[in-house]
Amino acid sequence: MQATRPRPAELQHLRPSNLAGALAVAAVALITGLGIALAVQPRILLWVAGQFVLALALVQWFVVLHECGHDTLFRTRRVHPLVGRLAAAFAVIPYACWTRIHGRHHRWTGWQDLDPTTAALVPRARPRAERVIVNVCWKLSIPLFSIIYRLENYWHLPRLFRLFPSRTERIRMVRDAAILLLLYAVVAWLVGPVTLLVTIGPAVLISLMAEDVLLLSQHTHIPQHVSHGAAVRPFPAIEQEEFSRSLRLPAWLSMLLLHFDAHELHHMYPFVPGYRLHGVAYTPQNEVGYWGWIRAAKRVPGEVFLFQNRTESGWEI
């Protein structure tokens, strides 16, 4: 590994491939099918196995959505809205809402109040009830944060309308959200709410618990700037390393998740597909092993972990 970060021009060979993208989607589809096939079995051990396999698939669909939003899964860009909307259905995130919010997240990473995905964490006085709920959920791994992440950033249409005043964009957001709601209602009606809950409910819960760790590890408790309403410039992608963190997952899991754990490299080189990030010969400054980080982070009260940073708290996580 080289000590200095490569210039973006040096990585232009790490481009998307239609074959690699198709293989990635096919792998996720196969794992999803296997998970569902196991989840409908009457034998308890097979059903339990199915929940974990299906949970993995749901996290993978979230990663596929992420890649499609960046136009980095396939070389042919027009495929991304099609596959992205399929992935969005599994991720429970309207596709048009995802692309706009996630694009703004990358633009304003480092400015906590301007990044729509971190604005809620800006330091302020918080009611005791909120702090207690956050502490309990973080301690017990109740996936409150993955749920709020979805509701506040991708389903809160009034907020989205304030952020994106374009009539065309608003129509796309409402359309994609309405289609997903209709799809979920049809599936629940065809399968039956109870059967659906038994078949996929635990898997959804497990996937949200896993996403809590993945999502909160990426930027939480890292010192960020706050604009306080001043006109500021975005940090270029190559400078966003210091505001991001990467969890080093087991190699097999990182591969299945298209190296979603290489989060610093992704922010530095967002044009590189996740499945090509291993080709970047650079180890970022905030990369940590997943298990050590989880253990350290779980020792910190949720309100400290979420609403402070390591400079303020003294916790080096």
GIURQUI-V10356 format. One record per pair of residues at least 4 apart in sequence whose C-alpha atoms are under 8 Angstrom apart, sorted by the first residue. I is the first residue (numbers start at 1). J is the second residue. Records with the same first field share a line. If there is no record, write none. Layout:
I = J + J
This chain:
1 = 281 + 282 + 283
2 = 281 + 282 + 283
3 = 282 + 283
4 = 282
5 = 282
6 = 10 + 11 + 280 + 281 + 282
7 = 11
8 = 12 + 238 + 269
11 = 272 + 280
14 = 272 + 273 + 276 + 277 + 279
15 = 72 + 75 + 271 + 272 + 273 + 276
16 = 20 + 21 + 72 + 73 + 74 + 75 + 272 + 273
17 = 21 + 73 + 74 + 75
18 = 22 + 73 + 74 + 75 + 76
19 = 23 + 74
20 = 24 + 73 + 74
21 = 25 + 73 + 74
22 = 26 + 74
23 = 27
24 = 28
25 = 29 + 64
26 = 30
27 = 31
28 = 32 + 57 + 60 + 61
29 = 33 + 57
30 = 34
31 = 35 + 53 + 54 + 57
32 = 36 + 53 + 54 + 57 + 58
33 = 37
34 = 38 + 50 + 53 + 54
35 = 39 + 49 + 50 + 51 + 52 + 53 + 54 + 57
36 = 40 + 50 + 54 + 199 + 200
37 = 41 + 50
38 = 46 + 47 + 49 + 50 + 51
39 = 46 + 47 + 48 + 49 + 50 + 51 + 54 + 199 + 200
40 = 47 + 199
41 = 46 + 47
42 = 46 + 47
43 = 47
44 = 48
45 = 49
46 = 50
47 = 51
48 = 52
49 = 53
50 = 54
51 = 55 + 199 + 200 + 202 + 203
52 = 56 + 203 + 206
53 = 57 + 203
54 = 58 + 200 + 203
55 = 59 + 203 + 204 + 205 + 206 + 207
56 = 60 + 207
57 = 61
58 = 62 + 90 + 91 + 204 + 207
59 = 63 + 91 + 207 + 210 + 211 + 257
60 = 64 + 256 + 257
61 = 65 + 87 + 88 + 90 + 91
62 = 66 + 87 + 88 + 90 + 91
63 = 67 + 257 + 258 + 260
64 = 68 + 73 + 84 + 87
65 = 69 + 83 + 84 + 85 + 87 + 88 + 91 + 95
66 = 70
67 = 71 + 72 + 73 + 273 + 274
68 = 72 + 73 + 80 + 81 + 83 + 84
69 = 80 + 81 + 84 + 98 + 99 + 102
70 = 99 + 270 + 271
71 = 75 + 77 + 80
72 = 271 + 272 + 273 + 274
73 = 80 + 273 + 274
74 = 79 + 80
76 = 80
78 = 82
79 = 83
80 = 84
81 = 85 + 95
82 = 86
83 = 87
84 = 88 + 95
85 = 89 + 94 + 95
86 = 90
87 = 91
88 = 92 + 93 + 94 + 95
89 = 93 + 94 + 180
92 = 150 + 180
93 = 97 + 98 + 150 + 154 + 155 + 177
94 = 98 + 154 + 155 + 173 + 176 + 177 + 180
95 = 99 + 173 + 176
96 = 100 + 169 + 172 + 173 + 176
97 = 101 + 153 + 154 + 155 + 160 + 173 + 176
98 = 102 + 154
99 = 103
100 = 104
101 = 105 + 116 + 117 + 153 + 154
102 = 106
103 = 107
104 = 108 + 115 + 116
105 = 109 + 115 + 116 + 117
106 = 115 + 237 + 267
107 = 115 + 234 + 235 + 236 + 237
108 = 112 + 114 + 115 + 234 + 235
109 = 115 + 234 + 235 + 240 + 243
110 = 115 + 224 + 225 + 234 + 235 + 240 + 243
111 = 115 + 224 + 225 + 226 + 227 + 234
112 = 118 + 119 + 121 + 122 + 224 + 225 + 226 + 227
113 = 118 + 119 + 120 + 122 + 226 + 227 + 228
114 = 118 + 119 + 226 + 227
115 = 119
116 = 120 + 153
117 = 149 + 153
118 = 122
121 = 306 + 307
122 = 226 + 307
123 = 307 + 308
126 = 130 + 131
127 = 131
128 = 132
129 = 133
130 = 134
131 = 135 + 302 + 303
132 = 136
133 = 137
134 = 138 + 302 + 303
135 = 139 + 301 + 302 + 303
136 = 140 + 142 + 302
137 = 141 + 142 + 143 + 144 + 302
138 = 142 + 143 + 298 + 301 + 302
139 = 298 + 301 + 302
141 = 209
142 = 209
143 = 147 + 205 + 208 + 209 + 212
144 = 148 + 212
145 = 149 + 212
146 = 150 + 208 + 209 + 211 + 212 + 215
147 = 151 + 208
148 = 152 + 153
149 = 153 + 154
150 = 154 + 155
151 = 155 + 156
152 = 156 + 159
153 = 160
154 = 160
155 = 177
156 = 160
157 = 161 + 173 + 174
158 = 162
159 = 163
160 = 164 + 170
161 = 165 + 170
164 = 169 + 170
165 = 169 + 170
166 = 170
167 = 171
168 = 172
169 = 173
170 = 174
171 = 175
172 = 176
173 = 177
174 = 178
175 = 179
176 = 180
177 = 181
178 = 182
179 = 183
180 = 184
181 = 185
182 = 186
183 = 187
184 = 188
185 = 189
186 = 190
187 = 191 + 192
188 = 192 + 193 + 196
189 = 193
191 = 195 + 196
192 = 196
193 = 197
194 = 198
195 = 199
196 = 200 + 201
197 = 201 + 202
198 = 202
200 = 204
201 = 205
202 = 206
203 = 207
204 = 208
205 = 209
206 = 210
207 = 211
208 = 212
209 = 213
210 = 214
211 = 215
212 = 216
213 = 217 + 294
214 = 218 + 247 + 261
215 = 219
216 = 220
217 = 245 + 246 + 247
218 = 244 + 245 + 246 + 247 + 263
219 = 243 + 244 + 245
220 = 305 + 306 + 309
221 = 305 + 306 + 307 + 308 + 309 + 310 + 317
222 = 243 + 244 + 309 + 310
223 = 243 + 309 + 310 + 311
224 = 243
227 = 231 + 232
235 = 239 + 240
236 = 240
237 = 267 + 268 + 269 + 270
238 = 267 + 268 + 269
239 = 268
240 = 244 + 264 + 267 + 268
241 = 245 + 264 + 265 + 267 + 268 + 284 + 285 + 286
242 = 285 + 286
244 = 263 + 264 + 267 + 286
245 = 263 + 264 + 286 + 287 + 288
246 = 261 + 262 + 263 + 264 + 284 + 286 + 287 + 288
247 = 261 + 262 + 263 + 287 + 288 + 289 + 290 + 293
248 = 254 + 261 + 262 + 287 + 288 + 289 + 290
249 = 253 + 254 + 261 + 289 + 290
250 = 254
251 = 255
252 = 256
253 = 257
254 = 258 + 259 + 260 + 261
255 = 259 + 275
257 = 261
258 = 274 + 275
259 = 274 + 275 + 277 + 278
260 = 274
262 = 266 + 277 + 287
263 = 267
264 = 268 + 284 + 286 + 287
265 = 269 + 270 + 277 + 280 + 284
266 = 270 + 272 + 274 + 277
272 = 276 + 277
273 = 277
276 = 280
283 = 287
288 = 292 + 293
289 = 293
290 = 294
291 = 295
292 = 296
293 = 297 + 317
294 = 298
295 = 299
296 = 300 + 317
297 = 305 + 317
298 = 302
300 = 304 + 305 + 315
301 = 305
302 = 306
303 = 307 + 308
304 = 308 + 309 + 313
305 = 309
308 = 312 + 313
309 = 313
310 = 314 + 315 + 316 + 317
311 = 315
